[in-house]
Each structure stands twice: as C-alpha cells, then as structure tokens.
Amino acid sequence: MRIEFPHSTRAVFHWSQAQLRIGSEPDNDLILAAGQAAPHHLRIHLDRRGWVLEVLPEANRIYVNARPVRERAILRAGDVISVGDCRMLLCADQMPAGRALPALAEQEQCTVALRAVAGPLSGQVLPLVDRLELGPQGRLPLDLPQGETTSVAIFWRDGQLCLEAGQVIESRYPVRINGTALRQATLLPGDQIGVGMHRFIVDAPGLEPEPEFTMPPPPEPLPEDVAGPRGEVWWLIATAAVLALGIALLLLLHS
C-alpha cells in the first residue's frame, strides 16, 4: 500500500507490513508532527476483512472520508484519513492498468451500480444500464470545492466496464480509482471511485469470479469397516466370549 499526502510536499510513504503504527513518537512506522498527532495515535493492521484502522486510547478523533471514527473502521484503497490537519490518501499498490480483467459478451452485460459511501450523495445507489454520467451534463452533479467541475462517465465497451473522466489528472481534484489519479480505466467489482469528497463503490456481482466447487473429503471409515468382513468380526467376538467363559470356569474350580 502507498500513502500519499494530498496538497503537500511530503514524499509518498510505502508500507508492506501487516501492521502500521502512526503517531508523533520516533518509535512509530509513520511519524507525524507533534501538533498533528498524539505520541501513538492510530494503528492499521491487516486481517481477513482487509485493512482495519484502530484509534489508540491517547488519540483525538480521527476522520475517514470526513466521517469521525472513535474506535475502529474498515479501510479500502482510495480512503482519506485525516489526523489533525494531516490528510493521508490510501492507494493500492497495483495500478488498474495492470490487472487481469474479466470480459463479457456484449449481450451478457451484468447488473452494475455505483454505491455512494461518502460525500453529498452518500447513501444513494446509482444503477447503470448502458451508460452512467455524473457531472454538469450528467444524471447528478459532482460538487467540488472552489467552484471546480468535473464529469465522470461509466459505460460498457467490448464486454468490459470502463470509466472516462472529463478533466486532466493535474486538476486539484482528479478522478481517482483506488487512490490513483486516472482519466481512463477499466473497473472491477469493489473498486472505489473518488473525486473530491465523493466516494463511490462499484457493485458488479456478475463480474466477480465464480466460486470454485470442491468435492468434500470422503468420510472417515468406521472401526468395523476396516476390521475385515462382517463374519470375521463376529468370529472374533465369539472367540473372546469363549475365552472369557473358560477363564471364569478355571477361577471357579480353583476357588
């Protein structure tokens, strides 16, 4: 994962461990200024759910995509963490252009929707049939600070789900896919599209790989199944009973 610092001259921070500690003390992995963070402010660790942010006891409130987090939050590439006046943008290591993409025939386009998870449109679900446009000429506006405008188009092309942005990457608020600024990209389920304060998750179940079917392991054999044929088992039982009876008679005669 990469951490970028928008509108700052600070260098990109690369992180490849299972845990990241952030604070103002030198023993942290990522050190922030004392005026921005507590000595040990937050921890990000990787588990089966993905990246999990944990606010440490001595920290003040943390914001993820402008929403306050008091204890824990699940993170994804493209989220912005705010600690004091420091903003940290989480970026996926893999660029969208380098991913393996599923392809569908034109007549097999699956159901797709954008789920707004942050920003003024938060809570809305925007379905896509053939094409979905957001911006001045689109279905919904994308309000940005300082009067900036942009547009985003999502559409099917050659069986793949594509995105085109109507602005240059060098804009103050570029369109980002999982944290990376791009003008064009091919999308996958779970991708996060971000522009300014807006965040959208791509929901496209039909593009997700089918779960692999595996045969269950054969049941463990029972003891009587591995002991031999049924007749052999009963013969052993009868022999044991006769021996026990003989021992009992000998003990009785000698008593």
Order of alpha helices (4+ residues) and beta strands (2+ residues): beta-beta-beta-beta-beta-beta-beta-beta-beta-beta-beta-beta-beta-beta-beta-beta-beta-beta-beta-beta-beta-alpha-alpha
